[in-house]
């Protein structure tokens, strides 16, 4: 009996680690803005953004040539529509800028180089809360991060299978000692 209990505890610990790994995998994504083209005038940011689901905890990664481009966060939709970079709330210029998405809502970004925003180098994203993403299916992600390889639905199914395996093991172990 004691050996079966020890084995069950080992299995339970392994299962807990597996569940934590699955949760960590789906927890946050790094979205490379513009996909493989990056933050560049040739990218179609509207199409790229529409193929993504941005969640709290995710990160936007702007990759570009420093000195040629920059990233400014705009105050709102009016500044975005008019490419008014004078209202920027933040400005970055490292060439690999990371912006963490910390709350739900819409955010607006543009290139700070004169004329680039007017040429289409701007991005509008909407970050959704976890509750909103669980309520509706998300479009597939086109970024290359390993964390985007498992969908929420896939990880839910995996967790269900792991729980069923654990229950079966406990029933088998418990059933053999009566």
TAJODA-V120387 format. One record per residue. PHI is phi in radians with two decimals (* if undefined). Layout:
phi = {PHI;PHI}
//
This chain:
phi = {*;-1.14;-1.16;-1.13;-1.14;-1.11;-1.09;-1.10;-1.12;-1.08;-1.10;-1.07;-1.10;-1.07;-1.13;-1.11;-1.11;-1.11;-1.12;-1.10;-1.12;-1.10;-1.09;-1.13;-1.09;-1.61;-1.17;-2.51;-2.13;-1.79;-1.68;-1.36;-1.06;1.51;1.17;-1.17;-1.38;1.29;-1.43;-2.55;-1.07;-1.45;-1.39;-1.75;-1.21;-1.12;-1.14;-1.04;-1.11;-1.22;-1.64;-1.98;-2.07;-1.75;-2.05;-1.00;1.74;-1.18;-2.24;-1.67;-2.07;-1.69;-1.91;-2.84;-1.44;-1.06;1.57;-1.60;-2.32;-2.69;-2.24;-2.13;-1.65;-1.62;-1.20;-3.08;-1.16;-1.12;-1.10;-1.12;-1.06;-1.62;0.95;-1.54;-1.36;-1.21;-1.70;-0.99;-1.65;-2.78;-2.49;-2.34;-2.62;-1.37;1.69;-2.59;-1.61;-1.98;-2.16;-1.48;-1.60;-1.86;-2.66;-1.21;2.39;-1.72;-2.24;-2.24;-2.30;-2.65;-1.38;-1.47;-1.30;-0.88;1.53;-1.23;-1.07;-1.07;-1.45;1.88;-1.50;-2.56;-2.46;-2.10;-2.25;-2.13;-1.60;-1.91;-1.36;-1.03;-1.08;-1.19;-1.31;-1.31;-1.41;-2.38;-1.17;-1.75;-1.20;-1.22;-1.58;-1.88;-1.46;-1.75;-1.29;-1.04;-1.22;-1.58;-1.39;-2.11;-1.39;-1.07;-1.11;-1.08;-1.23;-1.13;-1.10;-1.06;-1.09;-1.08;-1.11;-1.08;-1.11;-1.09;-1.08;-1.06;-1.07;-1.08;-1.09;-1.15;-1.16;-1.11;-1.10;-1.20;-1.22;-1.43;-1.88;-1.31}
//
